[in-house]
Amino acid sequence: MALTLTEAAKLSNDVLVQGVVETIIKDSPILQSLPFIEIMGNGLTYNRENTLPDIDFYDVGEEWDESTPTFAQVTANLKIMGGDADVDNFLKATRSNVQDLQAAVIELKAKALRDKFEEAFIYGNATTNPKQFDGLRKLIDTATAGSQVIAMGATGATLTLPRLDELIDAVKGGKPDMLLMSRRSRRKINALVRAAGGMMETDRDKWGNFVQLWDGVPIGVNDWILDTHTVADSLETATTGGDCSAIYAVQLGEGALCGLSGPGFIQAEPVGPLENKDANRTRVKWYVSLALFSAVKAAALIGVKD
């Protein structure tokens, strides 16, 4: 069963873990919404749907043709992500009356964990860096052989609202749960809507923050999506050196895009006193990966210029 990190944190009696989870999801539209499957072992092997079986009309007594769906077997391996947070015992003893120094240091480590996950969520590539899991960009390209990638032009072009609608329509089996983009792309959508004499639809998330929507789909901002992609012949050739960005449309869930996590989800492990210095160490770690269960549940619009 898939759980969001918010729900998973409720199952933990560890106040420190609950604080870490609250810290990382508060400002992250991805981690607020992305469901996670807790798995045993070091990975998950699943069948990704490729094509549906054929259906036809038949005459009475006619021999029926047999056909079956086709699948691609995919394995998503858990990756180890985390870091150590050391708190000097002297500082803790002399400054804790002003602020709980250990809690503050662990909170900063949790924010760093969130930033690293959000970066890998987009650009993770296990081929170039085996320590990482494959991110959304790689998953869409690999799963669909480029069929779910829409280009604004051969070398990119200014974003238009019809192309944004085309991106939404590329996700099959219902509307996307999120449009993920950079801040520049969101500003461009706002400018296009205002130029057309309209106003963006808004709603509040579970934290009370205003969220913008396009065609009823929430817009999520990821600060790690670059505006420097290079596009040539309608293909992304590099993530730096250009002036293009990308917008992603995704459905979230067990049959779509889902996170994978090891037992216990995020862990905050007290390592204890250190031998080589007067400090205590806490290890924040997460065994995590991503899985795209159906190729048509995600799509990318590339070559987006301002």
GUPA-38661 format. One record per residue (C-alpha): residue number from 1; residue in three letters; x, y, z. Coordinates in pm, whole numbers, padded with zeros to 5 digits. Example, Ala and Ser with C-alpha at 12.3 -4.5 7.8 and 13.67 -1.06 7.14 Angstrom:
PT|1|ALA|01230|-00450|00780
PT|2|SER|01367|-00106|00714
***
This chain:
PT|1|MET|00000|00000|00000
PT|2|ALA|00130|00345|-00091
PT|3|LEU|00147|00616|00175
PT|4|THR|00245|00981|00158
PT|5|LEU|00527|01080|00390
PT|6|THR|00276|01273|00599
PT|7|GLU|00076|00956|00667
PT|8|ALA|00390|00746|00712
PT|9|ALA|00518|00983|00980
PT|10|LYS|00201|00924|01183
PT|11|LEU|00296|00556|01211
PT|12|SER|00626|00645|01379
PT|13|ASN|00655|00706|01753
PT|14|ASP|00991|00879|01701
PT|15|VAL|00937|01251|01757
PT|16|LEU|01267|01330|01585
PT|17|VAL|01164|01139|01271
PT|18|GLN|00827|01313|01270
PT|19|GLY|01005|01649|01291
PT|20|VAL|01236|01558|01002
PT|21|VAL|00942|01452|00783
PT|22|GLU|00748|01770|00863
PT|23|THR|01053|01979|00776
PT|24|ILE|01115|01820|00434
PT|25|ILE|00755|01817|00313
PT|26|LYS|00647|02164|00425
PT|27|ASP|00794|02347|00124
PT|28|SER|00799|02062|-00127
PT|29|PRO|00496|02006|-00354
PT|30|ILE|00653|01677|-00466
PT|31|LEU|00699|01527|-00121
PT|32|GLN|00360|01653|-00007
PT|33|SER|00183|01457|-00280
PT|34|LEU|00410|01171|-00394
PT|35|PRO|00298|00837|-00245
PT|36|PHE|00562|00587|-00134
PT|37|ILE|00555|00209|-00127
PT|38|GLU|00750|00058|00161
PT|39|ILE|00941|-00243|00031
PT|40|MET|01158|-00514|00182
PT|41|GLY|01486|-00599|00014
PT|42|ASN|01703|-00371|-00195
PT|43|GLY|01470|-00311|-00490
PT|44|LEU|01140|-00374|-00663
PT|45|THR|01089|-00558|-00992
PT|46|TYR|00764|-00472|-01167
PT|47|ASN|00598|-00505|-01506
PT|48|ARG|00548|-00179|-01691
PT|49|GLU|00255|-00187|-01934
PT|50|ASN|00360|-00135|-02296
PT|51|THR|00063|-00222|-02519
PT|52|LEU|-00295|-00336|-02463
PT|53|PRO|-00436|-00657|-02617
PT|54|ASP|-00638|-00634|-02940
PT|55|ILE|-01019|-00636|-02950
PT|56|ASP|-01219|-00695|-03270
PT|57|PHE|-01566|-00775|-03403
PT|58|TYR|-01653|-01130|-03515
PT|59|ASP|-01921|-01314|-03711
PT|60|VAL|-02115|-01600|-03561
PT|61|GLY|-01899|-01911|-03567
PT|62|GLU|-01588|-01723|-03674
PT|63|GLU|-01258|-01824|-03516
PT|64|TRP|-01137|-01574|-03262
PT|65|ASP|-00784|-01433|-03256
PT|66|GLU|-00593|-01442|-02931
PT|67|SER|-00387|-01147|-02817
PT|68|THR|-00228|-01048|-02491
PT|69|PRO|-00087|-00725|-02352
PT|70|THR|00287|-00671|-02357
PT|71|PHE|00497|-00563|-02064
PT|72|ALA|00853|-00457|-01995
PT|73|GLN|01007|-00590|-01675
PT|74|VAL|01178|-00311|-01484
PT|75|THR|01378|-00314|-01163
PT|76|ALA|01404|-00006|-00942
PT|77|ASN|01685|-00039|-00687
PT|78|LEU|01681|00147|-00359
PT|79|LYS|01960|00401|-00321
PT|80|ILE|02117|00525|00002
PT|81|MET|02075|00897|00064
PT|82|GLY|02161|01083|00380
PT|83|GLY|02419|01263|00589
PT|84|ASP|02559|01305|00940
PT|85|ALA|02478|01597|01168
PT|86|ASP|02734|01668|01442
PT|87|VAL|02658|01893|01738
PT|88|ASP|02944|02016|01953
PT|89|ASN|02875|01931|02318
PT|90|PHE|03018|02261|02445
PT|91|LEU|02793|02464|02216
PT|92|LYS|02495|02249|02305
PT|93|ALA|02558|02298|02677
PT|94|THR|02619|02672|02659
PT|95|ARG|02367|02778|02396
PT|96|SER|02069|02546|02439
PT|97|ASN|01907|02807|02664
PT|98|VAL|01870|03024|02351
PT|99|GLN|01776|02753|02103
PT|100|ASP|01785|02376|02089
PT|101|LEU|02102|02358|01882
PT|102|GLN|02073|01987|01803
PT|103|ALA|01719|02029|01674
PT|104|ALA|01828|02325|01461
PT|105|VAL|02122|02133|01309
PT|106|ILE|01907|01828|01231
PT|107|GLU|01643|02052|01075
PT|108|LEU|01903|02197|00840
PT|109|LYS|02022|01845|00755
PT|110|ALA|01660|01751|00678
PT|111|LYS|01627|02047|00442
PT|112|ALA|01946|01938|00266
PT|113|LEU|01795|01590|00231
PT|114|ARG|01486|01741|00071
PT|115|ASP|01693|01946|-00173
PT|116|LYS|01900|01646|-00277
PT|117|PHE|01586|01435|-00331
PT|118|GLU|01415|01704|-00539
PT|119|GLU|01725|01738|-00757
PT|120|ALA|01749|01361|-00808
PT|121|PHE|01373|01342|-00863
PT|122|ILE|01426|01536|-01186
PT|123|TYR|01785|01469|-01296
PT|124|GLY|01878|01142|-01126
PT|125|ASN|02054|00905|-01367
PT|126|ALA|02174|00566|-01248
PT|127|THR|02364|00516|-01574
PT|128|THR|02597|00812|-01525
PT|129|ASN|02597|00787|-01144
PT|130|PRO|02513|00439|-01010
PT|131|LYS|02467|00583|-00659
PT|132|GLN|02153|00768|-00777
PT|133|PHE|01809|00644|-00874
PT|134|ASP|01664|00734|-01214
PT|135|GLY|01473|01063|-01198
PT|136|LEU|01160|01170|-01383
PT|137|ARG|01348|01297|-01688
PT|138|LYS|01524|00962|-01739
PT|139|LEU|01216|00752|-01654
PT|140|ILE|00997|00925|-01914
PT|141|ASP|01260|00899|-02184
PT|142|THR|01341|00533|-02112
PT|143|ALA|00985|00411|-02058
PT|144|THR|00835|00576|-02365
PT|145|ALA|01127|00588|-02610
PT|146|GLY|01049|00957|-02646
PT|147|SER|00680|00915|-02735
PT|148|GLN|00572|01105|-02420
PT|149|VAL|00814|01390|-02485
PT|150|ILE|00668|01697|-02660
PT|151|ALA|00904|01957|-02804
PT|152|MET|00817|02326|-02832
PT|153|GLY|01026|02334|-03149
PT|154|ALA|01339|02196|-03309
PT|155|THR|01553|02420|-03089
PT|156|GLY|01282|02530|-02846
PT|157|ALA|01025|02808|-02855
PT|158|THR|00829|03042|-02632
PT|159|LEU|00571|02861|-02420
PT|160|THR|00208|02874|-02537
PT|161|LEU|-00107|02770|-02354
PT|162|PRO|-00218|02527|-02630
PT|163|ARG|00111|02338|-02590
PT|164|LEU|00047|02320|-02215
PT|165|ASP|-00293|02167|-02291
PT|166|GLU|-00121|01920|-02525
PT|167|LEU|00108|01819|-02241
PT|168|ILE|-00189|01752|-02013
PT|169|ASP|-00362|01549|-02285
PT|170|ALA|-00050|01334|-02327
PT|171|VAL|-00115|01180|-01985
PT|172|LYS|-00374|00906|-02034
PT|173|GLY|-00627|00753|-01796
PT|174|GLY|-00726|01078|-01629
PT|175|LYS|-00575|01419|-01577
PT|176|PRO|-00229|01462|-01427
PT|177|ASP|-00208|01516|-01052
PT|178|MET|00060|01781|-01095
PT|179|LEU|00237|02006|-01344
PT|180|LEU|00597|02039|-01231
PT|181|MET|00806|02331|-01357
PT|182|SER|01060|02601|-01276
PT|183|ARG|00964|02941|-01137
PT|184|ARG|01037|03101|-01474
PT|185|SER|00787|02872|-01646
PT|186|ARG|00523|02948|-01385
PT|187|ARG|00576|03322|-01434
PT|188|LYS|00536|03273|-01809
PT|189|ILE|00204|03092|-01763
PT|190|ASN|00082|03375|-01540
PT|191|ALA|00184|03630|-01804
PT|192|LEU|00007|03437|-02081
PT|193|VAL|-00314|03408|-01880
PT|194|ARG|-00311|03778|-01788
PT|195|ALA|-00245|03872|-02151
PT|196|ALA|-00554|03672|-02246
PT|197|GLY|-00759|03871|-01993
PT|198|GLY|-00791|03589|-01740
PT|199|MET|-00674|03500|-01391
PT|200|MET|-00511|03181|-01271
PT|201|GLU|-00729|02951|-01064
PT|202|THR|-00600|02908|-00707
PT|203|ASP|-00662|02679|-00412
PT|204|ARG|-00499|02608|-00074
PT|205|ASP|-00285|02306|00005
PT|206|LYS|-00287|02116|00336
PT|207|TRP|-00045|02371|00482
PT|208|GLY|-00270|02663|00397
PT|209|ASN|-00047|02787|00116
PT|210|PHE|-00200|02913|-00208
PT|211|VAL|-00150|02679|-00504
PT|212|GLN|-00212|02780|-00864
PT|213|LEU|-00392|02548|-01103
PT|214|TRP|-00409|02520|-01481
PT|215|ASP|-00713|02334|-01616
PT|216|GLY|-00773|02209|-01264
PT|217|VAL|-00421|02062|-01232
PT|218|PRO|-00204|02196|-00946
PT|219|ILE|00120|02367|-01047
PT|220|GLY|00421|02257|-00848
PT|221|VAL|00746|02452|-00852
PT|222|ASN|01075|02265|-00835
PT|223|ASP|01373|02492|-00782
PT|224|TRP|01605|02230|-00931
PT|225|ILE|01448|02235|-01277
PT|226|LEU|01699|02431|-01481
PT|227|ASP|01624|02699|-01740
PT|228|THR|01951|02624|-01920
PT|229|HIS|01866|02308|-02118
PT|230|THR|01991|02278|-02474
PT|231|VAL|01752|02144|-02740
PT|232|ALA|01853|02039|-03092
PT|233|ASP|01642|01850|-03347
PT|234|SER|01358|01842|-03090
PT|235|LEU|01574|01651|-02841
PT|236|GLU|01736|01764|-02518
PT|237|THR|02110|01733|-02570
PT|238|ALA|02233|01894|-02247
PT|239|THR|02103|02051|-01927
PT|240|THR|02344|02346|-01943
PT|241|GLY|02454|02593|-02206
PT|242|GLY|02108|02678|-02341
PT|243|ASP|01802|02883|-02252
PT|244|CYS|01530|02616|-02245
PT|245|SER|01342|02454|-01960
PT|246|ALA|01100|02161|-01924
PT|247|ILE|00755|02112|-01777
PT|248|TYR|00644|01771|-01652
PT|249|ALA|00290|01634|-01616
PT|250|VAL|00250|01332|-01388
PT|251|GLN|-00011|01111|-01234
PT|252|LEU|00082|00990|-00888
PT|253|GLY|00000|00652|-00735
PT|254|GLU|00076|00281|-00737
PT|255|GLY|-00023|00244|-01103
PT|256|ALA|00156|00562|-01208
PT|257|LEU|00456|00748|-01063
PT|258|CYS|00536|00633|-00713
PT|259|GLY|00821|00656|-00468
PT|260|LEU|00987|00351|-00318
PT|261|SER|01127|00346|00033
PT|262|GLY|01298|00100|00262
PT|263|PRO|01147|-00007|00596
PT|264|GLY|01073|00283|00827
PT|265|PHE|01088|00540|00548
PT|266|ILE|01314|00826|00665
PT|267|GLN|01533|00746|00965
PT|268|ALA|01705|00973|01216
PT|269|GLU|01956|00747|01387
PT|270|PRO|02145|00866|01700
PT|271|VAL|02506|00758|01645
PT|272|GLY|02614|00899|01981
PT|273|PRO|02936|01051|02115
PT|274|LEU|03231|01068|01878
PT|275|GLU|03578|00943|01969
PT|276|ASN|03778|01206|01784
PT|277|LYS|03591|01518|01899
PT|278|ASP|03361|01639|02175
PT|279|ALA|03039|01608|01980
PT|280|ASN|02732|01393|01931
PT|281|ARG|02629|01267|01588
PT|282|THR|02287|01198|01439
PT|283|ARG|02259|01022|01102
PT|284|VAL|01967|01117|00879
PT|285|LYS|01919|00856|00607
PT|286|TRP|01668|00734|00353
PT|287|TYR|01669|00424|00133
PT|288|VAL|01471|00557|-00162
PT|289|SER|01396|00523|-00533
PT|290|LEU|01130|00602|-00797
PT|291|ALA|00910|00377|-01011
PT|292|LEU|00700|00463|-01316
PT|293|PHE|00447|00179|-01344
PT|294|SER|00283|00298|-01666
PT|295|ALA|00450|00488|-01947
PT|296|VAL|00140|00698|-02027
PT|297|LYS|00111|00836|-01674
PT|298|ALA|00387|01093|-01728
PT|299|ALA|00489|01332|-02004
PT|300|ALA|00741|01609|-02060
PT|301|LEU|00726|01937|-02255
PT|302|ILE|01082|02033|-02352
PT|303|GLY|01234|02336|-02520
PT|304|VAL|01030|02582|-02310
PT|305|LYS|01169|02932|-02356
PT|306|ASP|01071|03250|-02175
***
